[in-house]
Amino acid sequence: MTLHVDVDKIWISLGKWGSYQKRQLLVLLLAIWSCGFHMLSIVFIAYRPNFLCAAVEINTSVKNVSYDTYYTRSYGKCSVTHMSNISGELSVEKTGCVDGWFYYEDGAFADDRSIISEWDLVCARKPLAELSQTLVMIGQGVGAFVFTSLADKYGRKPVHVLCHAALFIIALCTAFVPNYPAFAAMRMLLGAVQQGTGLSLAILNLEMFPKEIRSYVEVFGLLFWTTGIAIVTPVAYIFRNMSWRYFQICLACLSSWSLIEWWLIDESLRWLIANGKYKEAKRVLLKACKMNKKDFKDVVAGSGFLEVEMRSAKMHDGINGGTNQDLLDNGLSKSSNRTTQEDGKSSIQAYTVIDLVKSRRLFISSLILWFAWVTNSLTYYGIMLISSSLAGNRFLNFFLGSVVEYPAAFMEYVMLNRYGRKPTVIIFHVICGVALIIATIINTCADGNSAMVLTATVFTLIGKFAITGSFSTIFLYTPELYPTNMRNAGIGMSSAAARVGGMLAPFSRNLAEFIVWGPGLVFGVMCAIVSVSMLWVPETNQHELPQTLEECEQWYKDNRLRLPCSQDRRRSERNVT
């Protein structure tokens, strides 16, 4: 007989918001700041100041010209035009910026204020600046694949702490790199450990609270993320007249507390129990009981913990004839896995990506979700990265783009509890799409009118507000749409799709320089497509999560093109009658 431990019951008995949980949650949420700092710092360290070709000497560009010759030149951003008049014969020649570039901002030199000016990432080398952020996204994809597997095998805590400490060390070393290739390599490594830090802390947070309040943890995470990227703005402003390296060092030092994080957090109780580590689990429980002023026996009573701990001890001593298979599913509720009985043993039904493709309805929903993740990632990071090209001060634009996420968190909280996941995602995408398309139209027709340009900026910020709420909601919504043993694969493939959007996002800045209305139009149209396509995805609010692929297919069939409010109303009417 397989034994189970009801971990949610333990957390409820400890107190949903006990002192232990609050302290653990606060430490983990602070680590979100480290992820946000280094993810979006590229907006400032790769800022492109005003620039022109540097002045050149006559003999460095045009040969065989006497000093008596009438000679003038004009400097552009990527070329120098040389004009000479010899005996009344006018000749014009264009050359590249043979002596480099001259960078300036606010009437002052800006030769080392960003990686752009330090390594001349302009003109033909301009795409290299965007490539550095694309490499971060590639690193995130690698990190998501590697570190999530390591966290399942070795535990959430060691992976999180090691990745967080590595994030600090890599960020600090980035400030001392001598050239662009070294910088690009560091950015890719940073992306990998940033993903390991963020995903492991998200799992730790979710596994520390019962299912009734896990949605609150998602909202708290969004609030801390928003605060983190908002903090970047005043720090960047303080270092605006210094080398980007000082700004980088400052951000790195804000993550230095990661070196002592090992002693501040505990391993996931659910992971310890699921992997048969009952002595460690008991130590965590005793610590939590002490902090929350609860009695240990009262907390674990009725959860099955004492029974499996005793069974494990007997098995370890060779007293009981049980097998390790009896304890494989500990930490999971009995309804969390589909099981079949074969020769008296319990076996878990496993699914693969092939099963996902075979299920037509689930595969179609997955395609819709993947496109939604691409749209969210491309739009969110695209708006953040082009904030410096919006009308007004670039620091103020970035800050406003950050603080608009606060009302997004509030609106997400209200809508999730009142309307459900799908309507929330659709409404946020509609708001974002409409706002960005309006901003694009106004920007195109502005023709230099400052009032219209400012209005377009306001609508862009409204789009940023909406895409933030959508991104947070879809992160909660996606895993609920897959059967139990396909849930990790579902969120993993969606996250991989998001990396595609993230890799394309940095190049939206280049597109904005040539076609001002280009990024807004692309973002707006993609949001509109998501809003319509999400109608084919079922609602998960107030529904039992599907255990098997068969249940999932039937659920998709019964709930397509329906909104949860109408279903709840019909159920209420049936109950009344």
Wavefront OBJ file of the C-alpha trace (Angstrom):
o trace
v 0.000 0.000 0.000
v 1.402 3.390 -1.001
v 1.607 5.915 1.811
v 1.011 9.627 1.287
v 1.718 12.797 3.179
v -0.727 15.673 2.862
v 1.760 18.558 2.820
v -0.970 21.165 2.336
v -2.575 19.998 5.582
v 0.758 20.494 7.375
v 1.106 24.059 6.075
v -2.483 24.858 7.049
v -1.902 23.476 10.553
v 1.265 25.569 10.851
v -0.743 28.671 9.933
v -1.040 29.851 6.342
v 0.832 33.085 7.082
v 2.980 32.081 10.040
v 6.213 33.821 11.032
v 8.265 31.035 9.488
v 6.576 31.318 6.084
v 6.767 35.110 6.110
v 10.507 35.121 6.782
v 11.237 32.484 4.170
v 9.039 34.246 1.618
v 10.661 37.637 2.234
v 14.188 36.291 1.681
v 13.151 34.527 -1.527
v 11.231 37.521 -2.856
v 14.274 39.743 -2.319
v 16.191 37.421 -4.643
v 13.761 38.463 -7.394
v 15.468 41.860 -7.314
v 18.760 40.287 -8.360
v 17.015 38.693 -11.350
v 15.379 41.972 -12.383
v 18.485 44.127 -11.908
v 20.646 42.246 -14.365
v 17.889 41.333 -16.798
v 17.024 44.935 -17.703
v 20.219 46.801 -16.815
v 21.133 46.521 -20.507
v 18.748 49.446 -21.149
v 21.292 51.710 -19.425
v 24.651 50.000 -19.909
v 23.920 49.645 -23.646
v 22.365 53.084 -24.050
v 23.268 54.647 -27.402
v 24.339 58.305 -26.880
v 24.519 60.883 -29.660
v 27.516 60.289 -31.885
v 29.344 61.539 -34.968
v 32.470 60.488 -36.794
v 35.562 61.803 -35.047
v 37.621 64.520 -36.728
v 40.257 63.224 -39.135
v 43.479 64.660 -40.461
v 43.734 65.462 -44.162
v 46.490 63.010 -44.879
v 44.636 60.135 -43.234
v 41.788 60.134 -45.717
v 42.713 61.897 -48.958
v 46.123 61.475 -50.527
v 48.106 63.830 -52.796
v 46.288 66.966 -51.699
v 48.428 70.061 -51.117
v 47.857 72.303 -48.174
v 46.948 75.162 -50.516
v 43.980 73.197 -51.759
v 40.545 74.352 -50.660
v 39.356 71.417 -48.586
v 36.264 70.899 -46.405
v 34.579 67.928 -44.820
v 31.295 67.168 -43.097
v 30.805 64.511 -40.441
v 27.869 62.151 -40.277
v 27.137 59.265 -37.947
v 28.667 56.576 -40.108
v 30.616 58.419 -42.783
v 32.758 61.468 -43.493
v 32.162 63.479 -46.669
v 35.358 65.019 -48.085
v 35.041 67.907 -50.567
v 38.053 69.405 -52.349
v 38.345 72.178 -54.911
v 41.508 71.926 -57.023
v 41.830 74.527 -59.759
v 38.075 74.945 -59.860
v 37.421 71.224 -60.132
v 35.157 70.007 -57.314
v 35.489 66.430 -56.078
v 33.488 64.645 -53.378
v 34.537 61.485 -51.596
v 32.972 59.556 -48.756
v 34.869 57.417 -46.284
v 34.029 55.590 -43.119
v 34.813 56.934 -39.696
v 38.511 56.162 -40.029
v 39.423 57.786 -36.702
v 36.514 56.368 -34.753
v 33.561 58.233 -33.274
v 32.832 61.154 -31.024
v 30.118 60.525 -28.393
v 28.279 63.225 -26.532
v 25.223 63.696 -24.339
v 23.816 66.805 -22.672
v 26.747 68.854 -23.931
v 29.395 66.568 -22.410
v 31.640 63.786 -23.634
v 30.159 60.285 -23.260
v 33.000 58.093 -24.462
v 32.682 55.439 -21.751
v 29.177 55.835 -20.381
v 27.937 52.668 -22.097
v 29.276 49.627 -23.870
v 28.145 51.303 -27.113
v 30.571 54.173 -26.808
v 33.403 52.182 -25.228
v 33.538 49.496 -27.929
v 32.067 51.508 -30.826
v 28.954 49.360 -31.260
v 27.471 51.688 -33.865
v 26.926 51.664 -37.621
v 28.035 48.264 -38.965
v 28.620 46.994 -35.405
v 25.238 48.190 -34.095
v 23.589 44.712 -33.998
v 26.235 43.543 -31.517
v 24.588 45.594 -28.760
v 21.264 43.830 -29.285
v 23.067 40.508 -29.601
v 24.311 40.826 -26.025
v 20.708 40.808 -24.756
v 19.775 38.005 -27.142
v 22.597 35.954 -25.634
v 21.021 36.500 -22.221
v 17.831 34.902 -23.532
v 19.773 31.981 -25.012
v 21.480 31.537 -21.656
v 18.089 31.568 -19.963
v 16.898 28.766 -22.218
v 19.937 26.675 -21.321
v 19.567 27.538 -17.631
v 15.883 26.629 -17.595
v 16.669 23.205 -19.038
v 19.706 22.443 -16.868
v 18.877 23.948 -13.497
v 15.255 22.781 -13.287
v 16.481 19.203 -13.739
v 19.172 19.719 -11.102
v 16.618 21.212 -8.704
v 14.419 18.135 -9.053
v 17.370 15.840 -8.425
v 19.421 17.636 -5.771
v 16.896 19.978 -4.205
v 15.626 23.509 -4.721
v 17.787 25.181 -2.066
v 21.302 24.214 -3.285
v 20.469 25.082 -6.889
v 18.922 28.414 -5.918
v 21.734 29.475 -3.585
v 24.527 28.407 -5.949
v 22.882 30.146 -8.926
v 22.255 33.300 -6.893
v 25.867 33.414 -5.705
v 27.052 32.773 -9.270
v 24.802 35.613 -10.447
v 26.574 37.986 -8.067
v 30.066 36.812 -9.087
v 29.362 36.908 -12.842
v 27.710 40.343 -12.598
v 30.738 41.658 -10.696
v 33.211 40.158 -13.161
v 31.269 41.701 -16.062
v 32.332 45.145 -14.847
v 35.994 44.272 -15.491
v 35.824 42.588 -18.907
v 38.346 44.041 -21.385
v 36.411 43.646 -24.637
v 33.051 42.915 -26.205
v 33.476 39.124 -26.746
v 34.187 38.681 -23.030
v 31.175 40.856 -22.199
v 28.908 38.795 -24.473
v 30.108 35.546 -22.884
v 29.422 36.920 -19.416
v 25.912 37.988 -20.431
v 25.117 34.490 -21.656
v 26.360 32.937 -18.405
v 24.407 35.525 -16.456
v 21.220 34.574 -18.282
v 21.688 30.908 -17.395
v 22.208 31.452 -13.659
v 19.501 34.133 -13.580
v 17.011 31.553 -14.804
v 18.268 29.015 -12.269
v 17.844 31.583 -9.502
v 14.379 32.698 -10.567
v 12.785 29.335 -11.345
v 14.077 27.659 -8.181
v 12.822 30.474 -5.956
v 9.427 30.362 -7.680
v 9.172 26.637 -6.929
v 10.264 27.176 -3.323
v 7.622 29.866 -2.889
v 4.788 27.817 -4.357
v 5.679 24.678 -2.411
v 5.682 26.583 0.874
v 1.993 27.494 0.806
v -1.263 25.523 0.484
v -3.141 25.649 -2.792
v -5.753 28.108 -1.491
v -3.294 31.007 -1.328
v -0.685 30.224 -3.997
v -2.177 32.835 -6.322
v -1.301 35.476 -3.710
v 2.348 34.408 -3.895
v 2.297 35.052 -7.659
v 0.997 38.589 -7.067
v 3.658 39.209 -4.393
v 6.307 38.030 -6.838
v 5.079 40.530 -9.440
v 5.151 43.347 -6.873
v 8.747 42.581 -5.922
v 9.801 42.255 -9.567
v 8.255 45.660 -10.258
v 9.995 47.220 -7.266
v 13.305 45.741 -8.367
v 13.243 47.168 -11.884
v 11.981 50.498 -10.516
v 15.041 50.655 -8.222
v 17.303 50.332 -11.271
v 16.233 53.796 -12.499
v 17.521 55.990 -9.617
v 20.709 53.924 -9.433
v 21.291 54.435 -13.164
v 20.569 58.160 -12.786
v 23.172 58.504 -10.028
v 25.829 56.940 -12.289
v 24.666 58.672 -15.490
v 27.869 60.733 -15.866
v 30.224 57.863 -14.992
v 31.459 54.792 -16.782
v 28.902 52.014 -17.128
v 31.307 49.817 -15.145
v 30.531 51.662 -11.887
v 26.821 51.146 -12.450
v 27.442 47.445 -13.097
v 29.511 47.107 -9.905
v 26.760 48.755 -7.876
v 24.065 46.397 -9.205
v 26.307 43.405 -8.577
v 26.942 44.453 -4.976
v 23.200 44.665 -4.360
v 23.221 40.862 -4.824
v 26.218 40.243 -2.532
v 23.982 38.998 0.290
v 23.535 35.822 -1.765
v 26.786 34.619 -0.160
v 24.972 34.182 3.180
v 21.606 33.060 1.762
v 22.345 29.399 2.546
v 21.818 30.138 6.248
v 18.646 32.164 5.658
v 16.394 29.693 3.819
v 15.405 26.028 4.158
v 14.855 23.279 1.641
v 11.351 22.715 0.281
v 9.403 20.545 2.716
v 7.468 19.006 -0.144
v 10.675 18.046 -1.980
v 12.215 16.531 1.161
v 9.159 14.383 1.839
v 8.749 13.361 -1.807
v 12.355 12.152 -1.825
v 12.165 10.265 1.465
v 14.391 12.674 3.424
v 12.290 12.545 6.582
v 15.007 13.490 9.076
v 15.677 16.726 7.203
v 11.947 17.298 6.793
v 11.405 16.853 10.512
v 14.142 19.395 11.290
v 12.424 21.921 9.003
v 9.066 21.198 10.626
v 10.436 21.547 14.167
v 11.998 24.885 13.225
v 8.730 26.085 11.670
v 6.711 24.922 14.685
v 9.047 26.791 17.021
v 8.809 30.029 15.035
v 5.031 29.765 14.601
v 4.545 28.647 18.242
v 2.791 25.427 17.260
v 3.021 21.928 18.706
v 4.752 19.496 16.340
v 2.384 16.597 16.974
v -0.667 18.806 16.421
v 0.774 20.095 13.155
v 1.491 16.689 11.628
v -1.595 14.961 13.067
v -3.715 13.476 10.298
v -1.212 14.362 7.564
v 0.429 10.929 7.404
v 3.901 12.306 8.162
v 4.494 10.279 11.342
v 3.342 7.093 9.638
v 5.697 7.415 6.653
v 8.542 8.525 8.911
v 8.100 5.405 11.045
v 7.780 3.213 7.961
v 10.941 4.746 6.527
v 12.853 4.140 9.777
v 11.749 0.499 9.867
v 12.734 -0.002 6.234
v 16.113 1.557 6.953
v 16.648 -0.865 9.851
v 15.492 -3.846 7.805
v 12.513 -4.523 10.101
v 9.772 -4.070 7.553
v 9.518 -5.876 4.267
v 8.258 -2.822 2.399
v 9.869 -1.423 -0.707
v 11.030 2.021 -1.626
v 8.270 2.145 -4.230
v 5.820 2.539 -1.344
v 7.324 5.916 -0.561
v 7.916 7.305 -4.050
v 4.741 9.371 -4.108
v 5.045 10.912 -0.643
v 4.216 14.581 -0.552
v 1.580 14.183 -3.273
v -2.117 13.871 -2.659
v -3.747 10.629 -3.748
v -5.501 12.410 -6.559
v -2.344 13.988 -7.918
v -1.290 11.058 -10.080
v -2.970 8.519 -12.261
v -2.054 5.044 -10.934
v -2.727 1.535 -12.071
v -2.437 -1.678 -10.111
v -0.176 -4.316 -11.582
v 0.761 -7.331 -9.444
v -0.076 -5.380 -6.301
v 2.326 -2.577 -7.115
v 1.547 1.046 -7.891
v 2.772 2.461 -11.189
v 2.422 6.020 -12.377
v 1.128 6.801 -15.850
v 3.804 8.813 -17.643
v 3.330 11.005 -20.703
v 5.749 12.286 -23.316
v 5.775 15.049 -25.898
v 4.497 12.483 -28.407
v 1.312 12.132 -26.327
v 0.915 15.901 -26.489
v 1.041 15.853 -30.284
v -1.371 12.909 -30.470
v -3.984 14.780 -28.434
v -5.457 17.148 -31.015
v -7.261 19.467 -28.583
v -4.340 19.686 -26.163
v -1.878 20.263 -28.994
v -4.003 23.090 -30.457
v -4.286 24.692 -27.019
v -0.533 24.324 -26.591
v 0.115 26.117 -29.891
v -2.133 28.963 -28.727
v -0.297 29.116 -25.401
v 3.129 29.087 -27.037
v 2.157 31.975 -29.291
v 0.813 33.824 -26.245
v 4.125 33.320 -24.422
v 6.085 34.558 -27.462
v 3.801 37.617 -27.635
v 4.125 38.379 -23.931
v 7.902 38.069 -23.878
v 8.433 40.016 -27.111
v 6.044 42.811 -26.115
v 7.142 43.132 -22.483
v 10.888 43.263 -23.112
v 10.414 45.140 -26.369
v 8.589 48.003 -24.635
v 11.191 48.111 -21.865
v 14.112 48.154 -24.283
v 12.673 50.905 -26.517
v 11.756 53.082 -23.531
v 14.827 55.240 -24.149
v 13.505 56.129 -27.619
v 10.139 57.373 -26.336
v 9.427 61.074 -26.003
v 10.912 62.672 -22.896
v 13.671 61.755 -20.474
v 14.890 58.169 -20.848
v 15.225 57.680 -17.073
v 11.694 58.922 -16.460
v 10.306 56.752 -19.268
v 11.921 53.624 -17.856
v 10.733 54.458 -14.356
v 7.161 55.056 -15.516
v 7.302 51.817 -17.492
v 8.214 50.101 -14.230
v 5.697 51.641 -11.846
v 2.745 50.972 -14.168
v 3.230 47.348 -13.167
v 1.901 48.108 -9.672
v -1.699 48.705 -10.815
v -1.276 45.668 -13.083
v -0.637 43.518 -9.998
v -3.706 44.983 -8.257
v -5.907 44.462 -11.309
v -4.614 40.911 -11.727
v -5.470 40.109 -8.102
v -9.036 41.411 -8.457
v -9.734 39.802 -11.834
v -8.267 36.392 -10.996
v -10.540 36.051 -8.001
v -13.619 37.489 -9.692
v -13.483 36.353 -13.320
v -10.874 33.596 -13.604
v -7.747 33.008 -15.653
v -8.945 33.088 -19.266
v -10.997 36.330 -19.118
v -8.102 38.009 -17.312
v -5.630 37.003 -20.034
v -8.013 38.081 -22.810
v -8.858 41.444 -21.234
v -5.201 42.279 -20.601
v -4.271 41.443 -24.201
v -7.172 43.496 -25.572
v -6.097 46.512 -23.520
v -2.473 46.078 -24.592
v -3.274 45.586 -28.276
v -5.662 48.541 -28.484
v -3.320 50.842 -26.536
v -0.275 50.022 -28.665
v -2.154 50.363 -31.954
v -3.523 53.775 -30.852
v -0.010 54.813 -29.812
v 1.288 53.730 -33.215
v -1.372 55.737 -35.104
v -0.757 58.861 -33.011
v 3.011 58.532 -33.378
v 2.720 58.195 -37.150
v 0.506 61.279 -37.460
v 2.345 63.387 -34.879
v 4.755 65.026 -37.351
v 6.777 66.484 -34.484
v 3.773 67.680 -32.453
v 4.957 67.372 -28.847
v 1.447 66.913 -27.408
v 0.688 64.026 -29.758
v 4.062 62.387 -29.132
v 3.443 62.632 -25.382
v -0.021 61.099 -25.821
v 1.520 58.218 -27.756
v 3.947 57.665 -24.883
v 1.037 57.496 -22.417
v -0.722 54.844 -24.516
v 2.542 52.893 -24.754
v 2.731 52.869 -20.953
v -0.871 51.631 -20.815
v 0.197 48.787 -23.100
v 3.106 48.048 -20.752
v 0.697 47.922 -17.800
v -1.545 45.423 -19.576
v 1.187 43.115 -20.894
v 2.650 42.896 -17.384
v -0.661 41.657 -15.962
v -1.009 39.219 -18.844
v 2.501 37.827 -18.415
v 1.962 37.188 -14.716
v -1.459 35.599 -15.265
v -0.372 33.283 -18.063
v 2.499 32.061 -15.899
v -0.117 30.849 -13.399
v -2.629 29.720 -16.050
v -0.390 27.543 -18.243
v 0.522 24.656 -15.890
v -3.122 24.298 -14.862
v -4.048 23.354 -18.435
v -1.990 20.158 -18.581
v -2.551 16.723 -16.989
v -0.526 16.059 -13.863
v 2.327 14.108 -15.441
v 2.645 16.500 -18.377
v 2.510 19.711 -16.347
v 6.253 20.291 -16.040
v 6.760 19.593 -19.742
v 3.918 22.004 -20.571
v 5.341 24.942 -18.640
v 8.853 24.078 -19.881
v 7.889 24.198 -23.564
v 5.966 27.425 -23.001
v 8.976 28.985 -21.313
v 11.153 27.884 -24.241
v 8.724 29.599 -26.626
v 8.992 32.773 -24.543
v 12.758 32.784 -25.120
v 12.092 33.181 -28.856
v 10.216 36.401 -28.161
v 12.887 37.502 -25.711
v 15.650 36.963 -28.288
v 13.794 39.066 -30.854
v 12.865 41.855 -28.403
v 16.267 43.651 -28.355
v 16.097 44.227 -32.111
v 12.842 46.188 -31.704
v 15.055 49.161 -30.795
v 16.735 48.998 -34.196
v 13.346 48.691 -35.910
v 12.073 51.744 -33.998
v 14.980 53.824 -35.360
v 14.050 53.095 -38.980
v 10.269 52.657 -38.645
v 8.911 54.504 -35.631
v 5.551 52.767 -35.798
v 7.012 49.294 -36.483
v 7.348 47.802 -32.977
v 3.996 49.132 -31.750
v 2.165 47.728 -34.761
v 3.777 44.288 -34.407
v 3.075 44.136 -30.669
v -0.519 45.335 -31.081
v -1.423 42.886 -33.845
v 0.084 39.940 -31.963
v -1.889 40.850 -28.822
v -5.091 41.007 -30.883
v -4.423 37.516 -32.267
v -3.872 36.148 -28.748
v -7.113 37.745 -27.499
v -9.158 35.886 -30.116
v -7.280 32.573 -30.062
v -7.528 32.243 -26.254
v -11.281 31.647 -26.657
v -10.412 28.075 -27.691
v -8.578 27.391 -24.416
v -10.660 26.160 -21.431
v -10.949 27.993 -18.115
v -9.212 26.482 -15.067
v -10.652 28.628 -12.288
v -12.789 26.631 -9.817
v -12.135 23.429 -11.775
v -10.375 20.303 -10.567
v -7.073 19.950 -12.393
v -7.043 17.088 -14.926
v -5.177 13.984 -13.761
v -4.984 12.073 -17.050
v -4.781 12.907 -20.723
v -8.255 11.411 -21.237
v -9.749 13.699 -18.575
v -7.943 16.636 -20.139
v -9.355 15.928 -23.614
v -12.918 15.599 -22.295
v -12.498 18.763 -20.250
v -11.247 20.664 -23.318
v -14.180 19.371 -25.353
v -16.761 20.461 -22.773
v -15.301 23.910 -22.085
v -14.148 25.302 -25.419
v -15.443 28.770 -26.342
v -17.016 29.243 -22.895
v -16.243 31.776 -20.235
v -16.280 30.728 -16.571
v -18.768 33.385 -15.472
v -21.484 31.903 -17.680
v -20.702 28.391 -16.446
v -20.835 29.478 -12.805
v -24.136 31.246 -13.431
v -25.668 28.130 -15.001
v -24.488 25.988 -12.099
v -25.998 28.463 -9.621
v -29.314 28.445 -11.471
v -29.398 24.632 -11.426
v -28.659 24.590 -7.703
v -31.486 27.046 -7.005
v -34.018 25.022 -8.966
l 1 2 3 4 5 6 7 8 9 10 11 12 13 14 15 16 17 18 19 20 21 22 23 24 25 26 27 28 29 30 31 32 33 34 35 36 37 38 39 40 41 42 43 44 45 46 47 48 49 50 51 52 53 54 55 56 57 58 59 60 61 62 63 64 65 66 67 68 69 70 71 72 73 74 75 76 77 78 79 80 81 82 83 84 85 86 87 88 89 90 91 92 93 94 95 96 97 98 99 100 101 102 103 104 105 106 107 108 109 110 111 112 113 114 115 116 117 118 119 120 121 122 123 124 125 126 127 128 129 130 131 132 133 134 135 136 137 138 139 140 141 142 143 144 145 146 147 148 149 150 151 152 153 154 155 156 157 158 159 160 161 162 163 164 165 166 167 168 169 170 171 172 173 174 175 176 177 178 179 180 181 182 183 184 185 186 187 188 189 190 191 192 193 194 195 196 197 198 199 200 201 202 203 204 205 206 207 208 209 210 211 212 213 214 215 216 217 218 219 220 221 222 223 224 225 226 227 228 229 230 231 232 233 234 235 236 237 238 239 240 241 242 243 244 245 246 247 248 249 250 251 252 253 254 255 256 257 258 259 260 261 262 263 264 265 266 267 268 269 270 271 272 273 274 275 276 277 278 279 280 281 282 283 284 285 286 287 288 289 290 291 292 293 294 295 296 297 298 299 300 301 302 303 304 305 306 307 308 309 310 311 312 313 314 315 316 317 318 319 320 321 322 323 324 325 326 327 328 329 330 331 332 333 334 335 336 337 338 339 340 341 342 343 344 345 346 347 348 349 350 351 352 353 354 355 356 357 358 359 360 361 362 363 364 365 366 367 368 369 370 371 372 373 374 375 376 377 378 379 380 381 382 383 384 385 386 387 388 389 390 391 392 393 394 395 396 397 398 399 400 401 402 403 404 405 406 407 408 409 410 411 412 413 414 415 416 417 418 419 420 421 422 423 424 425 426 427 428 429 430 431 432 433 434 435 436 437 438 439 440 441 442 443 444 445 446 447 448 449 450 451 452 453 454 455 456 457 458 459 460 461 462 463 464 465 466 467 468 469 470 471 472 473 474 475 476 477 478 479 480 481 482 483 484 485 486 487 488 489 490 491 492 493 494 495 496 497 498 499 500 501 502 503 504 505 506 507 508 509 510 511 512 513 514 515 516 517 518 519 520 521 522 523 524 525 526 527 528 529 530 531 532 533 534 535 536 537 538 539 540 541 542 543 544 545 546 547 548 549 550 551 552 553 554 555 556 557 558 559 560 561 562 563 564 565 566 567 568 569 570 571 572 573 574 575 576 577
